[in-house]
Amino acid sequence: MHEMSIAEGMIDIINETARKHGLSRVEKVRLRIGAMRQIVPDALRFAFEVLGKETIAHGAEIVITDVPVKASCGDCGCEFRVEDRCFICASCGSGSVVVTAGKELYIDSIEGE
């Protein structure tokens, strides 16, 4: 379950950020997670809850924004949303595409007092 190591990294970043900005408590953490990361949100929340006990992040709400997979065609320039792992240009049928979104995994914001 890679969600556990992701939650561990999140807590490290949250602790460092909270210390840097003088927060005594973290109430909400907003994440952006790309579909290609194959993260199970409930597993990530559970891991965060378990690892976050006795930290500044204990009880913080996790808000996840899902980022769909998008690509751009190298041949015709069309930008399209990738459906069902089909990395073929929706406009010209080319397989010469570059993923432009869907690999994200980062903390967008941390709220606290």
KOLMARVO-491009 format. One record per residue (C-alpha): residue number from 1; residue in three letters; x negated, y, z negated. Coordinates in steps of 0.5 Angstrom, whole numbers. Layout:
! KOLMARVO-491009
{resi NUM&resn ALA&X X&Y Y&Z Z}
...
***
This chain:
! KOLMARVO-491009
{resi 1&resn MET&X 0&Y 0&Z 0}
{resi 2&resn HIS&X -4&Y 6&Z 3}
{resi 3&resn GLU&X 1&Y 11&Z -1}
{resi 4&resn MET&X -2&Y 10&Z -7}
{resi 5&resn SER&X -9&Y 12&Z -5}
{resi 6&resn ILE&X -5&Y 18&Z -1}
{resi 7&resn ALA&X -2&Y 20&Z -8}
{resi 8&resn GLU&X -8&Y 20&Z -11}
{resi 9&resn GLY&X -11&Y 25&Z -6}
{resi 10&resn MET&X -5&Y 29&Z -7}
{resi 11&resn ILE&X -6&Y 29&Z -15}
{resi 12&resn ASP&X -13&Y 31&Z -14}
{resi 13&resn ILE&X -12&Y 37&Z -9}
{resi 14&resn ILE&X -6&Y 39&Z -14}
{resi 15&resn ASN&X -10&Y 39&Z -20}
{resi 16&resn GLU&X -16&Y 43&Z -16}
{resi 17&resn THR&X -11&Y 48&Z -13}
{resi 18&resn ALA&X -7&Y 49&Z -20}
{resi 19&resn ARG&X -13&Y 50&Z -24}
{resi 20&resn LYS&X -16&Y 55&Z -18}
{resi 21&resn HIS&X -9&Y 59&Z -18}
{resi 22&resn GLY&X -8&Y 59&Z -26}
{resi 23&resn LEU&X -2&Y 54&Z -26}
{resi 24&resn SER&X 0&Y 51&Z -32}
{resi 25&resn ARG&X 5&Y 47&Z -29}
{resi 26&resn VAL&X 7&Y 44&Z -22}
{resi 27&resn GLU&X 14&Y 44&Z -20}
{resi 28&resn LYS&X 15&Y 42&Z -13}
{resi 29&resn VAL&X 10&Y 40&Z -7}
{resi 30&resn ARG&X 12&Y 40&Z 0}
{resi 31&resn LEU&X 9&Y 35&Z 5}
{resi 32&resn ARG&X 8&Y 35&Z 12}
{resi 33&resn ILE&X 8&Y 28&Z 15}
{resi 34&resn GLY&X 7&Y 26&Z 22}
{resi 35&resn ALA&X 11&Y 19&Z 24}
{resi 36&resn MET&X 4&Y 16&Z 27}
{resi 37&resn ARG&X 2&Y 16&Z 19}
{resi 38&resn GLN&X 7&Y 10&Z 18}
{resi 39&resn ILE&X 8&Y 13&Z 11}
{resi 40&resn VAL&X 14&Y 10&Z 7}
{resi 41&resn PRO&X 17&Y 16&Z 3}
{resi 42&resn ASP&X 20&Y 12&Z -3}
{resi 43&resn ALA&X 13&Y 9&Z -4}
{resi 44&resn LEU&X 9&Y 15&Z -4}
{resi 45&resn ARG&X 14&Y 18&Z -9}
{resi 46&resn PHE&X 14&Y 12&Z -13}
{resi 47&resn ALA&X 6&Y 12&Z -13}
{resi 48&resn PHE&X 6&Y 20&Z -14}
{resi 49&resn GLU&X 10&Y 19&Z -20}
{resi 50&resn VAL&X 6&Y 13&Z -23}
{resi 51&resn LEU&X -1&Y 17&Z -22}
{resi 52&resn GLY&X 2&Y 24&Z -24}
{resi 53&resn LYS&X 4&Y 22&Z -31}
{resi 54&resn GLU&X 0&Y 26&Z -36}
{resi 55&resn THR&X -2&Y 31&Z -31}
{resi 56&resn ILE&X 0&Y 38&Z -29}
{resi 57&resn ALA&X 4&Y 35&Z -23}
{resi 58&resn HIS&X 8&Y 30&Z -28}
{resi 59&resn GLY&X 15&Y 31&Z -26}
{resi 60&resn ALA&X 14&Y 35&Z -20}
{resi 61&resn GLU&X 19&Y 34&Z -14}
{resi 62&resn ILE&X 16&Y 32&Z -7}
{resi 63&resn VAL&X 19&Y 35&Z -1}
{resi 64&resn ILE&X 17&Y 31&Z 5}
{resi 65&resn THR&X 18&Y 34&Z 12}
{resi 66&resn ASP&X 18&Y 29&Z 18}
{resi 67&resn VAL&X 14&Y 31&Z 24}
{resi 68&resn PRO&X 16&Y 27&Z 30}
{resi 69&resn VAL&X 11&Y 25&Z 35}
{resi 70&resn LYS&X 10&Y 30&Z 41}
{resi 71&resn ALA&X 5&Y 29&Z 47}
{resi 72&resn SER&X 3&Y 33&Z 53}
{resi 73&resn CYS&X 2&Y 31&Z 60}
{resi 74&resn GLY&X -5&Y 32&Z 63}
{resi 75&resn ASP&X -2&Y 31&Z 70}
{resi 76&resn CYS&X 4&Y 36&Z 70}
{resi 77&resn GLY&X 3&Y 40&Z 63}
{resi 78&resn CYS&X 10&Y 37&Z 61}
{resi 79&resn GLU&X 11&Y 37&Z 53}
{resi 80&resn PHE&X 15&Y 32&Z 51}
{resi 81&resn ARG&X 18&Y 28&Z 44}
{resi 82&resn VAL&X 15&Y 21&Z 44}
{resi 83&resn GLU&X 21&Y 16&Z 43}
{resi 84&resn ASP&X 20&Y 8&Z 42}
{resi 85&resn ARG&X 12&Y 9&Z 42}
{resi 86&resn CYS&X 13&Y 10&Z 50}
{resi 87&resn PHE&X 7&Y 15&Z 51}
{resi 88&resn ILE&X 9&Y 16&Z 58}
{resi 89&resn CYS&X 11&Y 23&Z 61}
{resi 90&resn ALA&X 18&Y 24&Z 61}
{resi 91&resn SER&X 17&Y 29&Z 67}
{resi 92&resn CYS&X 12&Y 25&Z 72}
{resi 93&resn GLY&X 11&Y 18&Z 69}
{resi 94&resn SER&X 4&Y 19&Z 68}
{resi 95&resn GLY&X 0&Y 16&Z 62}
{resi 96&resn SER&X -5&Y 21&Z 62}
{resi 97&resn VAL&X -2&Y 24&Z 56}
{resi 98&resn VAL&X -5&Y 27&Z 49}
{resi 99&resn VAL&X -1&Y 27&Z 43}
{resi 100&resn THR&X 0&Y 34&Z 40}
{resi 101&resn ALA&X 4&Y 33&Z 34}
{resi 102&resn GLY&X 6&Y 27&Z 29}
{resi 103&resn LYS&X -1&Y 25&Z 26}
{resi 104&resn GLU&X 0&Y 31&Z 21}
{resi 105&resn LEU&X -1&Y 29&Z 13}
{resi 106&resn TYR&X -2&Y 35&Z 9}
{resi 107&resn ILE&X 0&Y 39&Z 3}
{resi 108&resn ASP&X 4&Y 45&Z 6}
{resi 109&resn SER&X 5&Y 48&Z -1}
{resi 110&resn ILE&X 5&Y 48&Z -8}
{resi 111&resn GLU&X 10&Y 51&Z -13}
{resi 112&resn GLY&X 9&Y 52&Z -20}
{resi 113&resn GLU&X 8&Y 57&Z -26}
***
